[in-house]
Amino acid sequence: MNLQVHLGNLTLSNPIILASGTAGYGREIAPYLDLDRVGAFTLKGLSSTPWVGNPPPRIHETYAGIMNSIGLENKGFDRFFREDLPFLENFQTKIIANIWGKTIEEYSDIAKKMNGLERIDAIEVNVSCPNIEQGGESFSSNGQVLCQLIQNLRQKIQKPLIVKLGPNTDDLNNVLQFMEKEGVDILSVTNTFPALAIDVENQSYIFSRKTAGLSGPAIKPLALKLVYDVIQRTRLPIIGMGGIMKTEDALEYFLIGAQAVALGSVNLIDPSAAVQIIEGIKTYLVQKNIFDINDLIGKVR
């Protein structure tokens, strides 16, 4: 049975990826999951310098979902290089670095650093970050600024370049055409959905920044629709993500054409879920008499 998939120049042993921010820098999830069992592991988002993120509370559970307002807190490149990179050398699985910045210059700085690390196999750009040069709106909410950022990063990154699009990407058609033209290798779709929650007892907002990102099974039909829409408009390979909790969820993404999927919220509930989903995919392929996972991808048009 073949589970190997090719996303441009990035080849994965199987199409299951751990999404950024749900498995730390590897050391955090490794006691519960053999990282070599997954096709790839995405690091928690990193910036050049440490970032404290948002004040608590940062997590709020909802019906069929989780809201988070972590605020991109991270240890910065230098501590990652010193503390985590040697640990990651012990694994064969593909490692994807997730990078972000508040300005194009900050993005460029972390991109150059990550591009120089041999152990990093691909770089995913989180464009859902507040752009302080544009008044705090996310980079993905302004198609022109987003294209400027990607054009700049493509010159800095020789490794496979993944762009992670959020649900509110402005001017999607033109953005997708630009991504193809500028040589983006892969798209990951999508990030959390903007959401709001109120503390009724205290008559206040749950989160200090009022809105937060919603993930988990509540968003799966919305994310699946977005992945479908993007697939219709681009030839770039897609990593689908959003609310995948079990094998059947992952199969839905493959059937509409995603070449790989990333698991997010489920890692916080069951850190070993990836292995169960991989085994479930194998069982499904045997039942359907399909030898190669690639023969399943895109069967539902």
N, C-alpha and C positions, 0 to 999 in steps of 0.2 A: 504494500500500500504506500502511495506517495502523498505525503503532506507538505512537501516542499513547495514554496511559492516564491515568485520573483517579482519584486517591486522595483522596476527599473534595474539599477545595478546592485540593489540590495536583495540578497537571497536569504530567506529564512527557512529553517528546518521544518517549521510548521507555522500556520498563520495566526497563532495566538501571541499577543503582545500585552505586557503590563503597562497600563497608562501612567503617564507622569503624575506624580503627587500622591500615588496610592501605594507605593512600595518603597518609599524613601530612596536611599542611594544603594540599595541592594542588601546591605547588612541587616536592615530592619525586617525584611520579609524572609530572608534566607533560612532562619530556623524552622519555618513552616512550609517552605516550598523550594524544591531543587530548581534553581534558576536555569539550569541547563535543559530542563524539560520544556521551557517556553521558547517560542521563536525569537522573541526579543524582549528586552526589558528597558523601559524608558525611565531615565533618572528624574527625580524631583527637579522642577525648574530651577535653574541656576543663573545668577547674574554675576558680573565681575566682582562686585564687592558684596559683603553680607547685607541682608535686608531684614528688618524686624517684622514686617508684615502688619496685619491689623490687630487691634486690641481684642480680647475675648468679650463675648463668646464667639467662637469661630465655626462651630458645628451645631446644626439644629436638625433633628430628625422630623420628617413630615410623613404624610401618607405616601407610602411607596416611593420614598425618595430621601435624599440627604441634601441639606443646604450647607454650603461652606463659604466662609469669608476669611480664608487663610491670609489673603493679601500677598501671596508670592514670597512669604518668608523663606529665607534660605541662608546657608552658611557661607556662600560666596565661593569663588573658584579656588582660592589658595587653600582653604581648609579641605575642600573636596579633593584637590590634588594630593594633599598630604595624608588625609585620613581614609579616603574611600577608594581612590584609584588602585592602590596596591591590592585591596580586597577583591576588586573586580577582575584583576588579572587571573584569578583562580578559576574563572568560568569561560566556557566556550561560546555561550549564547551571545547573540548580537546585543550590543549596548547602544542605545539611542540617547544622546544628550538633548535635553529640553532647555532652550535658552530664552532669556527675555531681558528687556531693558526699558528704561523710561524715555530714552532718546535713541535716535538712530546711531549715534556715536557709542552709546553703551551697548547696544546690540552688536555693533561691529567688533567691539573690544572682546566680548565673551565669545563671539563666533570665531575670531582668530585663535583664541586660546584653546577652544575645544577642537578646532580643526587640526591643531598641532599634536593632539594626543593619539597615538597609534591605536590604543584600545577602544577608542570611540569609533563606532562603525557608521553612524549617521547622525545628523543634527536636525532636531525638530525645533521650529521657530514658533513660539507662542505669541500670536499677534493680538491676543485679547487683553493686553496690558494697558494701563493708563499712559497716554502720551503726554508728558508734562509740557512738551513744546507746542501742543495743540490744545491746551487747557484741560487735560485730564481725560479726554475721550480715548477709547481704545483705538489702537492702530487699525483694527479690522473695520471700524465704523467709518473710515474715510478711505475709499478705494484709491485715491490719488496718493495719499501718504503711504498706504500699504504697499503699493507698487514701487514707490521710491525706496522703501525699506528693503524689499525683496531684491531689487536691482542691486542695491549696495551690498547685501549679504552674499549674493551669488558670486560676486567678485572675491569674497573672502573665504568661501567654503568650497573645497574641492571634494569633500565627502558627499554622499547622497544627502540632498537638501529636502527636508519635509516641512511643509507649511501647515500649521494646525489652524484651521478656520473655525471661528465661532459661529453661533446661530444668527448673528446680526451683521454678517459681512455685507458691507455696502457695495452696490453695483456689481453683483456676483458675476454676471456674464463677462464683463470687461476684465474683472480681476482674474477669472479663470483663463481667459485668452492670454493675458499678460504673463501668468505663471508658466504657461506652456512656452511662450515666446522667450522668456528669460531663462529657461532651463531648469525650473523647479522639477525635482524628480518624483515626488510623492506628495499627496495631500492627506492629511488626517482630518476627519470630520466626525464629530464636532466637539466643541467644548461644552461646559455647563450652560444652562439657560438662565437668564436673569430672572430672579424671583423675589418675593417679598413675604415676610412673616411678622405677625403682630403678637406681642405678649398681652393677652387680654386682662390678666390679673393686675399687671402693673400699668396697663394702658400706655404702652410704649412699643417702639420697634425692638425686635429681637436683636438685630445686629446694629452696631454703632454706625455703620455706613448705610443703614436702612436696607438696601438690596444685597442679595447674595446669589451665588450660583447654585442651581438645582441640578442634581444628578440622580442616577438610580433608575429603577424600572418606570417611574412616572414619566420620564422623558423618552423612553424607547421609541414609541410610535412617531414622535416628532423628529427625533434624530434619524430614524430610518427613512422618513420622507425626505429629509435634507440630504442624506447620502444619495438617495435615488435621484434627486434633482441635480446634484453635482455630477453624478455619473452620466446623466443624459447630456451634459454640456462640456465634458472634457475627456481627453484620452489618457490623462494621467492616472496612474494606479491609486487606489483609495484604501486607506485604513479607516474602517468604520468603527465608531464607538458611540456609546450612549445607552445605558440601561441594560447591558448584557449581564444576565444573572445565571443563565443556564445554557446548555448546548443548543436548544431550539432557538434561543435569541441570536446566538452567533450564526447559526445556519441561515436565518432570515437575511442577515447582512450579506453572506456569501451568495445567496440565491439571486439577490438584486445586483450583484456585481462587485462588491468589495473584495479585494484580494487578500485582505487580512483584517483582523478585528483587534481592538484594544479593550482590556477589562479594567474597569475603574472602581466603582463603589463596591462591587462584590468582593474585592480584595480586602476591604475594611471589615466585611462581615465574615468571610471565610478565606483566609490568605492562601489556602491550598486549592481554591476553586478552579484555577487554570488547568490543573492536571485532570480534574474531573471533566471539564469541558473538552479537553483534548481527547480523552478516552471516549466521551460521548460522541464526538465527531467520527472517530474510528468506527464505533458501533453502527452509527447511521450509514456510513459509506458501505460497510459490509452488508447491511440490510438492503440497501439500494443497489448492490452489486456494482459499485463504482470504485475503481482502483485508484484514481488520481483525483485529489481535491480540486485540481484545476478544471476538471470536467463538470464540477458542480457550480463553479463560480459563474454567475450571470445567467443561470438557466431560466430564471423568471424575469421576463422583459415586459 
